[in-house]
Amino acid sequence: MMKNLISHNRNKIISYYIIIIEVFMKEKLYRFMYGRYGNDALNICLLVLYVLLSLLSKRNSIVSYVGFGLFIFALYRSMSKNIYKRRHENEMFLNLVKPFKPYINATKRNLTDKQRKYFVCPSCKQVIRVPRHRGRIEISCPTCRTHFERKS
């Protein structure tokens, strides 16, 4: 009985120590990252490319070295203290990706929504939702009134 009580108290004390160490380490990480840039859309894209390249490449191929370089660059960007320059890089990346955003959103929605199909208007790039399984239909954009035909 006494042995179980002592081991229970020891486990309780150890768990308290672990919680204190976690809080302390989290505080140290917050202090370390203070004034640094952190993550943004460009960093996430670089990390996704790194994972894809590391999955697709062989061990010592040039593709794996390029992927590792992308990882190092993403790490450098997140630890950088030059916030103005990193924001400018991210803004340029977002402006580069902006024309493809409606197509990406429509594709994501087409994969998740089984009731409706999503199309991008060819003139104004508005994402339009139509019901699935209606055959070939004529779609009219509610924003610019353009008519186009697609299979739903």
C-alpha positions in Angstrom: 0.0 0.0 0.0 2.7 2.4 1.0 4.8 1.4 -2.0 1.9 2.2 -4.4 1.4 5.6 -2.7 5.1 6.5 -3.1 5.2 5.4 -6.7 2.0 7.4 -7.4 3.4 10.5 -5.8 6.7 10.0 -7.7 4.8 9.8 -11.0 2.8 12.9 -10.0 5.9 14.9 -9.2 7.6 13.7 -12.5 4.5 14.8 -14.5 4.7 18.2 -12.8 8.3 18.5 -13.7 7.6 17.7 -17.3 4.9 20.3 -17.4 7.2 22.9 -15.9 9.9 22.0 -18.4 7.4 22.2 -21.3 6.3 25.7 -20.2 9.9 26.8 -19.8 10.9 25.5 -23.2 7.9 27.1 -24.8 8.8 30.4 -23.2 12.4 30.1 -24.4 11.1 29.4 -27.9 8.9 32.5 -27.8 11.8 34.6 -26.6 14.0 33.2 -29.4 11.4 33.9 -32.1 10.7 37.4 -30.9 11.7 39.9 -33.6 12.0 37.1 -36.2 9.8 36.7 -39.3 8.2 33.3 -38.8 6.1 31.5 -41.4 4.1 32.8 -44.3 2.6 31.5 -47.6 5.9 31.4 -49.4 7.5 29.3 -46.6 4.6 26.9 -46.6 5.0 26.5 -50.4 8.7 25.9 -50.1 8.2 23.3 -47.4 5.5 21.5 -49.4 7.9 21.5 -52.4 10.7 20.1 -50.2 8.4 17.3 -49.1 7.3 16.5 -52.6 10.9 16.6 -54.0 12.2 14.4 -51.1 9.4 11.9 -51.8 10.0 11.8 -55.6 13.8 11.8 -55.6 16.3 9.1 -55.0 18.8 9.4 -52.2 21.8 11.1 -53.8 20.1 12.7 -56.9 20.3 16.4 -57.7 16.6 16.7 -57.0 17.1 15.8 -53.4 19.8 18.5 -53.1 17.5 21.1 -54.6 14.8 20.0 -52.1 17.2 20.3 -49.2 18.2 23.8 -50.5 14.5 24.8 -50.4 14.2 23.5 -46.9 17.3 25.5 -45.8 15.9 28.7 -47.6 12.6 28.3 -45.8 14.3 27.9 -42.4 16.5 31.0 -43.2 13.4 33.0 -44.1 11.5 32.0 -40.9 14.5 32.9 -38.7 15.3 36.1 -40.4 15.1 39.4 -38.5 14.8 41.5 -41.7 11.0 41.5 -41.6 10.5 44.2 -44.3 12.4 42.2 -46.9 10.6 38.9 -46.1 7.2 40.6 -46.3 8.2 42.0 -49.7 9.3 38.5 -50.9 6.0 37.0 -49.7 4.0 39.8 -51.4 5.8 39.2 -54.7 5.0 35.4 -54.3 1.3 36.1 -53.6 1.1 38.4 -56.6 2.6 35.7 -58.7 0.1 33.1 -57.5 -2.9 35.4 -57.6 -4.0 34.5 -61.2 -4.2 30.8 -60.3 -6.1 31.2 -57.1 -9.6 30.8 -58.5 -8.7 27.6 -60.3 -7.1 26.2 -57.2 -10.1 27.1 -55.1 -12.5 25.6 -57.7 -10.5 22.4 -57.8 -10.5 22.1 -54.0 -14.2 22.6 -53.8 -14.8 20.0 -56.7 -12.9 17.4 -54.6 -14.9 18.0 -51.5 -18.4 18.9 -52.6 -20.2 15.9 -54.1 -23.5 17.8 -54.7 -22.2 20.7 -56.8 -19.5 21.4 -59.4 -17.5 24.6 -59.5 -16.3 26.4 -62.6 -14.3 29.6 -63.1 -15.8 32.3 -65.4 -13.5 32.8 -68.4 -13.9 36.6 -68.4 -14.1 37.7 -64.7 -12.6 34.7 -63.0 -15.5 34.4 -60.6 -16.0 30.9 -59.1 -19.5 29.6 -60.0 -21.4 26.8 -58.4 -23.8 24.5 -60.4 -25.5 21.2 -59.5 -23.7 18.0 -60.6 -25.0 15.4 -63.1 -27.1 17.7 -65.3 -25.2 16.9 -68.5 -24.0 19.7 -70.7 -25.4 23.0 -69.4 -25.1 26.7 -70.3 -23.8 28.7 -67.3 -24.3 32.4 -66.9 -22.0 34.3 -64.7 -23.9 36.3 -62.1 -21.2 39.0 -62.0 -20.4 39.8 -65.6 -23.4 38.0 -67.4 -21.0 36.0 -69.6 -22.5 32.7 -71.0 -20.4 29.6 -71.4 -21.1 25.9 -71.8 -19.7 23.2 -69.5 -20.5 19.6 -68.5 -21.7 19.4 -65.0 
